[in-house]
Every structure is written in structure tokens, then in C-alpha cells.
Amino acid sequence: MPLQVESRMSVPLHVAVIMDGNGRWAKRRGLPRAMGHRRGLEVAQEFIDYSLALDVKYLSLFVFSTENWKRPTSEINSLFSLADKYLSRFEKFCKDRVRVVVSGEREGLPAKLVEKINLIEEKTRDFDAIRVNLCINYGGQREIVEAVKKLNERGEDITVDGISRCLYNQLPPPDIILRTGGQKRLSNYLLYQSAYAELFFTETLWPDFTKEEYEQILAEFAARTRNFGGIADDE
């Protein structure tokens, strides 16, 4: 059943998510951390489906950060395996007209995963129902540095618009950044793009995140006044 919203004006264009809490969810149940990530992937697909029903046009999901290389090799391999599994769902992407893009450094990723990323980006490039931006081997600071390097190589001035054009993907800035799992920080996520994002933090672990909580967050978003540096009518 589609989520209920008062009007298109209350629906964010771009929602970005830090999907935190998979490991803790598994630990509390006496399960391997990989099981938490597997359940997290299922919730991510449900979240995409909710967003499609809402007509959200852009989703960014923090899959693997540049800092996640510090984790055990077995867990890293599990995360990459799940990313590969998701990227293999072309029939569903085609049915739902989901365009997939990936933000992050591909150097260092498994060759088969990079091949799968390149293939799915090409095969879904003309789909337009929703664009799902998977942030894999992603770090916000590195993204800014790489953008500045590109401008220098081109001999262009370093400007706000210039950096924006040189980010991994040219997407509208997120209206919402949501982090589950109880932590209240951005963890090097979309630092350049988050200047005017509305921030939402929830104690809910990602595998327990529900459509109902998503609806509550969207209702609060719709009730907020966004001035973008200007003055509200009641001020």
C-alpha cells in the first residue's frame, strides 16, 4: 500500500540514509554480524519500495565507507557479497525503472564487483522512476579532495559550482539525512552536499526500521520550515 502524504510538496526529492546498527542487531540475537547485514539489505529494499510509492526521486544509501576497511576481512567480504547480490537484481530494476549509480572510489574494490557496478550503471541509465545512489568505498572528505584535483587538472577556478560538478555523481542535495542506530554524527557522509539537509536521528537499529517510522520522519520533515539562510514569514 502506498504511503500516505498530504501533497507532493511534503515529499522530499532526495533522501540519504546512514544504515547503522546491523552488527548490533545481530549481536543482540546471538547471530553472526553477516546475518545483520543480510537483514539490513532486505530492509534497504523495502525502504526503496516505500520511497518509490512516495515518488521520492533520489535515494542515497551508505553501503561501505572508506573507514570500513578497518573491519575484519570476513565482514568486508560479506558486505561486498551483499552489494554484488543487490546489483544482480536487474529484472526488478527494470520492472520498477530504478536507475542505479555508485559513488565512491572503485580502486581497491574486488574486480568482479567493479565490473558489476559498471554493468548495472550502464544497463539502468535510462530508467527514471527513482535513482538509487549506492555509496561504496565512499568518504565525504575524499570526494571533496578528488573534486578539487579535477578542477586543478582542468585549470579551472575552485568554486562552489565547480566542486559540485566534479563530485562522484551530479545529484540534487539531500533534503533529509537519516541515521539509524542511535549515533548522532554524519561519519564523513555527503559532507559537501549536506549544507542544508534536515537531519534525523533514531535509536532504531536499521534492521528494525519500519514503514511507520519512515512515515513519522516524513511528517516531521513536512512540518519543518526550510529557509536556506533566508527569513521565515513569522520571524
LUMTOR-197714 format. One line per field, with one value per residue (C-alpha): residue number from 1; residue in one letter; x negated, y, z negated. Coordinates in pm, whole numbers, plus 50000, padded with zeros to 5 digits. Layout:
// LUMTOR-197714
pos	c(NUM;...)
code	c(a;...)
xx	c(X;...)
yy	c(Y;...)
zz	c(Z;...)
END
This chain:
// LUMTOR-197714
pos	c(1;2;3;4;5;6;7;8;9;10;11;12;13;14;15;16;17;18;19;20;21;22;23;24;25;26;27;28;29;30;31;32;33;34;35;36;37;38;39;40;41;42;43;44;45;46;47;48;49;50;51;52;53;54;55;56;57;58;59;60;61;62;63;64;65;66;67;68;69;70;71;72;73;74;75;76;77;78;79;80;81;82;83;84;85;86;87;88;89;90;91;92;93;94;95;96;97;98;99;100;101;102;103;104;105;106;107;108;109;110;111;112;113;114;115;116;117;118;119;120;121;122;123;124;125;126;127;128;129;130;131;132;133;134;135;136;137;138;139;140;141;142;143;144;145;146;147;148;149;150;151;152;153;154;155;156;157;158;159;160;161;162;163;164;165;166;167;168;169;170;171;172;173;174;175;176;177;178;179;180;181;182;183;184;185;186;187;188;189;190;191;192;193;194;195;196;197;198;199;200;201;202;203;204;205;206;207;208;209;210;211;212;213;214;215;216;217;218;219;220;221;222;223;224;225;226;227;228;229;230;231;232;233;234;235)
code	c(m;p;l;q;v;e;s;r;m;s;v;p;l;h;v;a;v;i;m;d;g;n;g;r;w;a;k;r;r;g;l;p;r;a;m;g;h;r;r;g;l;e;v;a;q;e;f;i;d;y;s;l;a;l;d;v;k;y;l;s;l;f;v;f;s;t;e;n;w;k;r;p;t;s;e;i;n;s;l;f;s;l;a;d;k;y;l;s;r;f;e;k;f;c;k;d;r;v;r;v;v;v;s;g;e;r;e;g;l;p;a;k;l;v;e;k;i;n;l;i;e;e;k;t;r;d;f;d;a;i;r;v;n;l;c;i;n;y;g;g;q;r;e;i;v;e;a;v;k;k;l;n;e;r;g;e;d;i;t;v;d;g;i;s;r;c;l;y;n;q;l;p;p;p;d;i;i;l;r;t;g;g;q;k;r;l;s;n;y;l;l;y;q;s;a;y;a;e;l;f;f;t;e;t;l;w;p;d;f;t;k;e;e;y;e;q;i;l;a;e;f;a;a;r;t;r;n;f;g;g;i;a;d;d;e)
xx	c(50000;49854;49753;49999;49878;50072;49923;49623;49480;49432;49230;48852;48679;48368;48337;47995;47951;47675;47794;47639;47697;47678;47399;47560;47892;47723;47523;47836;47981;47667;47620;47312;47273;47318;47677;47738;47607;47824;48133;48019;48020;48379;48482;48297;48502;48823;48710;48656;49003;49157;48975;49092;49450;49396;49239;48911;48677;48334;48207;47850;47756;47428;47315;46939;46724;46354;46318;46488;46165;46066;46324;46242;46181;46469;46715;46579;46620;46976;47063;46919;47106;47434;47358;47298;47627;47821;47660;47767;48138;48170;48517;48652;48464;48620;48970;48953;48747;48475;48158;47853;47543;47246;47049;46703;46356;46354;45984;45937;46277;46294;46263;46587;46776;46639;46742;47092;47113;47013;47259;47561;47496;47495;47799;48016;47902;48230;48460;48625;48867;48602;48223;48058;47710;47505;47213;46946;46587;46714;46578;46707;46368;46205;46488;46417;46042;46090;46325;46067;45799;46018;46065;45689;45619;45861;45714;46050;46113;46215;46576;46886;47040;46715;46678;47043;46983;46686;46844;46890;47244;47442;47744;47960;47851;48030;48338;48313;48017;48140;47918;48043;47874;47861;47544;47572;47300;47250;46945;46789;47109;47213;47028;47036;47396;47544;47518;47896;48013;48264;48105;48296;48151;48331;48240;48388;48134;48151;48285;48578;48660;49021;49250;49433;49118;49040;49387;49327;48999;49161;49444;49189;48997;49315;49378;49031;48966;48666;48531;48194;48040;48339;48601;48921;49252;49315;48973)
yy	c(50000;50343;50567;50846;51205;51531;51661;51629;51939;51743;51469;51514;51495;51325;51110;50994;50721;50604;50247;50190;49906;49585;49436;49527;49385;49051;49050;49101;48791;48579;48580;48644;49005;48889;48796;49152;49287;49038;49156;49514;49453;49328;49644;49857;49702;49764;50125;50168;50028;50270;50558;50451;50452;50806;50928;51016;51061;51011;50782;50767;50466;50446;50091;50091;50379;50440;50377;50037;49883;49864;49589;49215;49076;48831;49114;49322;49026;48976;49340;49321;48995;49160;49460;49219;49041;49367;49476;49146;49232;49374;49228;49419;49735;49702;49637;49933;50153;50202;50371;50266;50481;50431;50699;50624;50513;50193;50140;49872;49710;49350;49340;49142;49399;49687;49500;49453;49823;49935;49694;49787;50161;50120;49889;50114;50454;50527;50433;50730;50626;50665;50696;50485;50610;50340;50490;50219;50284;50634;50917;51273;51433;51230;51318;51690;51641;51446;51715;51987;51777;51752;52130;52184;51937;52128;52463;52580;52808;52638;52745;52604;52523;52378;52139;52037;51947;51730;51519;51147;51199;51510;51467;51726;51786;51563;51710;51454;51273;50992;50794;50490;50312;50589;50775;51147;51221;51222;50992;51151;51112;51361;51642;51881;51806;51824;52202;52246;51890;51824;51578;51293;51051;50749;50491;50219;49976;49962;49602;49712;50026;50026;50199;50353;50521;50643;50799;50974;51120;51242;51403;51589;51691;51832;52036;52196;52538;52545;52898;52820;53122;53349;53474;53288;53469;53460;53598)
zz	c(50000;50092;49806;49737;49779;49779;50102;50334;50166;49843;50011;50017;50353;50214;49902;49782;49521;49291;49232;48890;48646;48848;48638;48305;48425;48496;48173;47961;48122;48091;48468;48684;48795;49154;49070;48956;49285;49475;49288;49347;49722;49701;49514;49768;50048;49851;49798;50172;50237;49983;50150;50496;50370;50244;50567;50396;50691;50533;50258;50130;49917;49724;49802;49727;49608;49663;49288;49305;49434;49066;49010;49018;49365;49331;49264;49553;49786;49660;49731;50083;50144;50046;50268;50557;50476;50484;50810;50967;50944;51293;51351;51050;51152;51495;51359;51119;51355;51091;51208;51005;50965;50734;50552;50419;50522;50725;50680;50417;50466;50592;50970;51010;50803;51012;51327;51183;51088;51437;51598;51386;51421;51797;51810;51591;51715;51895;51605;51438;51161;50890;50881;50613;50527;50354;50162;50174;50063;50004;49789;49799;49738;50014;50254;50199;50241;50565;50697;50629;50802;51112;51120;51088;51369;51591;51495;51362;51067;50744;50692;50526;50863;50990;50699;50734;51099;51006;50732;50792;50919;51004;50779;50604;50245;49993;49828;49549;49398;49176;48943;48759;48469;48208;48311;48387;48640;49017;49017;49327;49531;49801;49625;49920;50012;49660;49608;49579;49525;49249;49005;48842;48588;48449;48186;48408;48548;48926;48948;48728;48926;49048;49292;48995;48865;49216;49231;48897;49021;49341;49143;48928;49241;49394;49079;49073;49224;49455;49510;49670;49498;49550;49305;49227;49267;48889;48790)
END
